[in-house]
């Protein structure tokens, strides 16, 4: 998302959830005001049909606002913005035509005030430039439609004043909405810069511990079998047929372990972590990750974090059945190429792949053949999370609302089904074929100095 | 990235954004008022017209200043000048004979609405409501006074009333809503952090696996393909090299050169102080840590635990009261003591102004540390931040060699003085100056509930 298109809703979904009640309130004000103004000013109305249509259009604009700002429909997109502004302008124009020639006052027309309110309500959801631009367009329309009616107005002032009154009613709230949007987006972006810096620093702090843990894990695995075996061979100075068989066996074991580790994705790590947390809480459980094609590797950083947070919230929820969680990733098309971020010894390491050609390490899943160069449709990964949660559906929704709020912003097409006790959450992630390799982020604190990194795609372990 | 605002920044950020919105609303209203007055001057000009124009321009200028610096004097100046301007504008516009039928004209509401949109100093919802209410009352009084001197009948001004009610409603909603739905923010923050760690871990794993592949697997395969009998020279050399590579130190260098060359800091990572800081970081506080972190390993488990809880309380106070993003923790040690200083550049407080309920610092920090024979010193002043220095006795670890002690002494010398004069950041240095009188008697920071009134 570019900075220009940033909105509070996209940057801080939880904060926007808190502001949500404002939009039905504004919609109610708009609807009530247009009805009341129409009823009270019946004597000015020339065409009841147009007046009714005007109220209906304005009501539809208010309804669009409520629907588009619903947390379930997040994020508020540009199309809904256009529809809402279009309906509101239509309502305004119809209102003016319905009282053409009989309009006594500019200030009591509901159109400008309602448009102003509706644009103000967009502040948390739309970029400030678009709010401001909509306001500018609406005020041009207002001026254009007010000036020709100058003869019918009962207050005799220069016609510029009529234009000022109608335009100010639109522009003042619009400017407020745009200013809010701009300011809050800047504040959140500033905070995120700080937060990201802090996260990098924090990761760096634990770096040594992590590196040592990795080495310890590997050494522990080898200490039981391989190291004593090799040391004994060296000491003895001879190789027996039994040693040869044993070496073959050990090599197969090591290879199997390596392949398993290479095939691990972040989702497996998340499941391992949650399993450990469940055991710690005294309710050991079984978390199943089904991702045979390793589609998880295509997820972006924010998608990974949001999914991990959701899974964590489910596992920690009251009434959660620790044996019930299943996370599955499927998709529309097979991966075009093997996901490049999967762990493979980089060829930058000098001694790699010298003498092992005869003992290929084959990944668990067969390597997909390179797809033909034809423009493939955007590939969609669908993640399905199933769990059993013994809670009333209302409570389940309340519990998950903030997490789903974030999920909705970073994924598409979120579906939630709650049938006590089963809960199913599904959502899609569309991969941009052009970004398939470019978007893979290097860690902010890479283990390898940048200059040493292989620029080419890592090679398959063989 | 969905790193939303953490709880402690929500109020200040929303308040700033709402004030900005109010100011723009007000500026547009004033622009409308100005243009209307100019347009009306085509009509027979009232003698007060130049005065009215000047007043609106002045009001607009003050509002622009207020948008830039939200201070109490500017807020008050704006409210007062705005009331005068409203009076002048209303009497000038309504004073035009036979133009306006009554006082409930949108034109008349313009400066009044601008006055309500004062968006004054302070960051609480209630303070905002208070300023706007003052603005509303002043506007209504000024307008009523002006209307009473014209022949036009006085009618209630719906625009102003609705604007006022709406603004108050929005401010209260923002003030109340921040309490709900925010509980998940730390979890999401944590998830982003974990993801970052996972990437690094993954990178390490890849390198470890590569090494494993190059050494162990290669060697096992060579053995598997050897002929029974004595080891060939090549095979023997290969085995020797592999076993050497698998020596832990070497492996670590392969996995992460930086870790292998730097001294271990696991003592710091396993300390309670680190865990306390980590928890606060999950809540969105950015904590910079400097100084001799490893010194914390010298504390016995109980002191470590208590110091961790005390530091946590200090950081909670920063979250609750300081209204800022970052805090700094400086760790220092000499031969007898280990000290931790928690600094923030936030609002600060005046000892005399704090309430009687001072449980936060008194119980959670001071009692805790003093029970273990340590001491607590607090410097603070409104606007100059707060520093809390916690010192605990900690004998040097016997195992640590003379070299370590010499290093500690060197550091102490480099910092030119005892532990109370740590390398200080700006605001704290000023806190030193500002509260030299108060530093003697140790101040207590109030309990969180004290200063929660927005």
Interface residues (C-beta under 8 A of the other chain):
Chain A: X11 X12 X13 X14 X15 X17 X18 X19 X21 X22 X25 X29 X106 X107 X123 X154 X155 X156 X157 X158 X160 X161 X164 X165 X167 X168 X169 X171 X172 X173 X175 X176 X177 X178 X179 X180 X182 X183 X184 X187 X188 X191 X192 X194 X195 X196 X197 X198 X199 X200 X201 X202 X203 X205 X206 X207 X208 X209 X210 X211 X212 X214 X215 X217 X218 X219 X222 X226 X227 X230 X231 X233 X234 X237 X238 X239 X240 X241 X243 X244 X247 X248 X250 X251 X254 X255 X258 X261 X262 X264 X266 X269 X273 X301 X302 X304 X305 X306 X308 X309 X312 X313 X343 X344 X345 X346 X349 X351 X352 X354 X355 X356 X358 X359 X361 X401 X402 X403 X405 X406 X409 X410 X441 X443 X444 X445 X446 X447 X448 X449 X461
Chain B: X1 X2 X3 X4 X5 X6 X9 X10 X13 X14 X16 X17 X18 X20 X21 X22 X23 X24 X25 X27 X28 X29 X31 X32 X35 X36 X39 X40 X42 X43 X99 X100 X101 X105 X106 X107 X110 X113 X117 X159 X166 X169 X170 X173 X174 X177 X178 X180 X181 X182 X183 X184 X185 X187 X188 X189 X190 X191 X192 X193 X194 X195 X196 X197 X198 X199 X200 X201 X202 X203 X204 X205 X206 X207 X208 X209 X210 X211 X212 X213 X214 X216 X217 X218 X219 X220 X221 X222 X223 X224 X225 X226 X227 X228 X229 X230 X231 X235 X236 X239 X240 X242 X243 X246 X248 X251 X252 X255 X256 X257 X258 X259 X260 X262 X264 X265 X266 X269 X278 X281 X284 X286 X287 X288 X289 X325 X326
